[in-house]
Amino acid sequence: MDRRLLAIVGPTATGKTEVGMGLAEALDGEIVSADSMQVYRGMDIGTGKPTAEERARVPHHLIDIVDPDQPFSVADYQARADAALADIWGRDRQPILVGGSGLYIRAVLEEMDFSLVPPDPDFRRRLLEEARSKGARALHEWLAEVDPGAAARIHHNDQKRIIRALEVAESSGGIGSPSGKVDRQRSPRYNSTQFGLTLEREELYRRIEARVDRMIAGGLVEEVRGLLERGCDEDLVSMKGLGYAQIAAYVGGQISLEEAVSRLKRDTRRFAKRQMTWFRADPQIEWTDVGQAGGAAAVVEAIRGKWQ
């Protein structure tokens, strides 16, 4: 078959899972997850993993592949993704890359050599100011969102290495660049087409808050408590993910459940903004407002028409 790769990207809560599922069913496809948290076993509710029923409908790859205490780098992800794509194409099916972890997506789609990234004085200055006002741990938590593998290798107090890792990540996607520039000199690794999903801000925030409420109702507190009881320390990169850090603080008696939920909603809104900064820096993404398009089903049909 024609080895083209379809990618569905964008911020959290924009409906990527639903659109990806619809496209997979329409195109005889399988989904390759590009989510840095869904790789961890036992972290289901807080990561928004597809349900067992959804996975029975459409095969999913790169979900539940490492334990929460195992290191997992972007390079590890790239190798696993390459193997999954080869397997899917080898069975004459269509792979669909779906997720919101920008660095993981770019590692699949483009050739990157992180060791060649030059220093960026302006970006470093901004990070130093952030560290002075919020501490190195805040930068480490940001790194854990952008590049969990790097965060796992770097101590949360090692400010110099944290800033360098964020600088490398920024150069590959614009996680916070004032210019939003992306080096388009990198060669594509696959014949890919990217479609980005977005929503009007108020609607996106409404969805984020509703999603957090569903996670709490669905047992997120119990999931986090179970992970802690099994020895998943709060310092693990996996436990710094959205939902886990905030609820762990509640389980540990540091804050109330109400405050934990409030922080989770706030931090998820901030995360969605950072995701948009990253993806908006890539001119190759074709954007669709899910609300204006008429919902996920309409988006599926629109993308399907363009794809075929």
N, C-alpha and C positions, 0 to 999 in steps of 0.2 A: 504494500500500500504506500501511498504518498506519505512520507515521514514528516508531517507537519505537526507542530505542537501548539495547542490552544491554551492560553493562560487567562484565568479570571482572577483579578487582583483588586485591592482596595481596602479601606478601613474596616474595622470590626463592625458588626451589626448592619452591614449594608445588604446582606442576603447572598453572599458568595456561595454558601453551601447549597442553598436552594437552587440557584442558577446553575451551579456546577452539576448538581444532580440531574436537573432537567436536560442539560446539554449532553450529559453522559448517556442518558436514556435515548435521546434523539439521535445521537451520532454513533451508537454502538461503542461507547467509550468507557474508560476507567479513570478514576480520580487519583492524582498524585498530590498529597497534601503538602502545602508549603507553609506550615505553621510550626514555629519553633517550640511550642509547648505541647502540641498534640503528639509529639514523638514519645512522650513519657507515659509509661504504663501506670495505671492506677490514678491518673489525674484526668478525670473524665468530665465532671460537671463544670469545673472552673475553666476548662479549656474549650468548652463548647463542642466537643467531639460529635461527629455524626452518630446517631443512635444505632443500635444493633439492627433495627429494621431498615434503616437507610443503607447500612453497609451490606445488608442482604440483597437490597435492590441493585446496588451499584458497587463493584469492587473498589476498595480504597487502599492506597499504598502509603507507607511512611507514617503510619499511626501505630502507637504502642510498640515501638521498636527498641527502646532502652528503658532501664529503670531510672527513677528520679535521682538516684545518687551516682549515676554514671556520667562521665564527661561526654559531650557530644558537640563537635565543632561544625563550622560551615563546610569545611572540607569533607567531613564525615557525611553530612547531608548531601553534598554534591555527588559523592560516589554512590550513595544509596539511590539517589534520584536517577542518576544515569542508568543504573542497573534496572530500575523499575521501568523507565522509558523503553529500554531495549527489550525488556520482557513483553511489555504491552504491544509495541509495534511488531514484535516477533510473532504474536498471536493475531495479527491483522486487526487490532482494535485501536481506538483513538485515545491517546492519553490527554488528559485535561489537568493542567497544573492549577491548583486552587489554593489561595491563601493570602495572608496579609503580612507575612514576614518578608520585608523587602530585600534584605540581604540574601536570604535563602533563594528567593526568586531570581535575583540577579546572578547568583552563583550558578544557577542552572542555565540561564539564558545567554550569559556573556562570559567571555574569557576575562579573567581578572588575576592580577598578580599583586597581592596586597603589600608585598615587600618593597615595591617600587613607589609607594605613595610618598610624595614629598611633604615636609612639614607645612602647616598652614597657620601662620602666626595669628591671624585674626580669629580663626576658629578656636585656637588654643586659648587666646585671651578671653573669649566668651566663656569657655569651660572653666578657666581659673576663677572668673568672677562667680560662676555658678557654685564652684566648690567652696569659695569663701563664704557665700551666703547660706548654702545648704549643707555643705560638707561633702567629703569624697564619697561617702556611702550613697548619696543621692545620684552621683554620676555613675556609680557602680550599678545601681538599680536601673538606670537608663541603658547602660551597656547590656545588662541582662535581657532587656526587651529587644535590643537591636541585634546583638550577637551573643547568645547564651554560651556558646562554646568559649569565646574569649573571656567572658565574665567568670566562667568556671576555673579558668587558669590563673586569674588575677585576683589577689587579695583585695577586699573591699576598701582597705586603707592605702593601697598602692596607687596614689593619685597620678603619678607620672605615667605608669603603664595604662591606667584606665583612660587617661586623656589621649594617649597615642592610639589605643584601640578604637575609641570613638572617632578620632581623626581619620583612621583608615576606613571605618564604616561610612563616615560622611562622604569621603571621596568617591565611594562606590555607589552613592545613591542620594546624597543630599539630605541627611537626617536633620540637619539644622543649618544648612548653608544659607547665608543671606542672599546669595546670588541664585541659589537653586540649580547651579550648573551641574551638568553631568558630562563626563568625558566620553564622547561618542566614538573615540578612536578604538575602543575595545571591539573585538570581533565577536559576532554571534556564534554561539555553540550549536544552535539548532535553528531550523526554519520555523520561527514562532510568530504568533500574533497575540497581542495582549489587549484584553478588554478590561477597563476599570469600572467598578461600580461606585456610585456616590449617591448621597441623599442631601436634601436641604438640611441645614444644620439643626434646626429645632426638631425635625423628624428623626434625624440620626440620634440626637441626645435622648429623645423619647424612647427610641428603640433600645438604646444602651441601658437606660434605667429599667425598662421592662425586662430586659434580658437578665440583669443582675437580680431583680426580684424573683425571676423564674429559677435562677441558680440557687438562691437561698431556699426557696420552697422545695426545690428538687433535691436538697440534701448536701449543699456545699459545705456547711459547717461540719457535718458528720464525715464527709470525705477528708477534709483538712485534719480533723481530729484523728482520724484513722491513720493518715500519713505520718503525723507527729508521733503517734503511739508506736508505729513500726520503725521509728528511728530516723525519719526524714527530717534532718535538722533544718532550722529556719535559715541557716547560712547557705544551704544548697541553692544553686542558681535556679533549679526547678521550683523551689519554694518561694522564690522572690517574684514569681510570675503574678500577673493580675489575678486577684481572687484569693490566692494562697497566702501572700504576705499579709494582706489586710485581715483575713479571717484567722490566720495564725495568731495575730496580735490579740484578737478577741479570745480565742481559745486559751491563750497564755495569760489572760486576765489583765492585759495592759489597757484595753479599751472596751467599751460596751459594744454590743452587737449593732446597735443603731449607728454608732460612730464608724464601725468597720464597714457597714453597708454604704454609708455616706462617702467614706474615703474611696471605696471601690468604684462607686459611680463617678466620682470626681476624677480619679486616676484613669479610668477607662476613657472618659471624655478627652483627657489630655493625651492619652495614647493614640486615640483616633486622629487627633490633630497632627501628631508627629508622623503617623502613617501617611496622611494626606500630603504633608510636606515632602516626604520621601517620594511617593508615587507621582506627584505633580511635577517633579523634576525630570521625569522621563517623557520626552515628547513622543515616544513610540506607542504610548498607551492611548487607546481610543475610549473616551469616557461616555458613560450612560448614567443619567439620573434615574434611579429605579422608580422613584415616585412619579416623575413626569412621564416615564415610559408606560406607566400603568401596572407596575408590579413585576414580580419575578418571572411569571409565565410569559409576559410580553417581551421582557428582556431576552429570555431564552430564544423566542422566535426571531427576534431582531438579529441576535448574534448568529443564530443558525443560518439565517438568510445570507448574511455577510460572509460567513465561513465557507459555505458551499458555493 
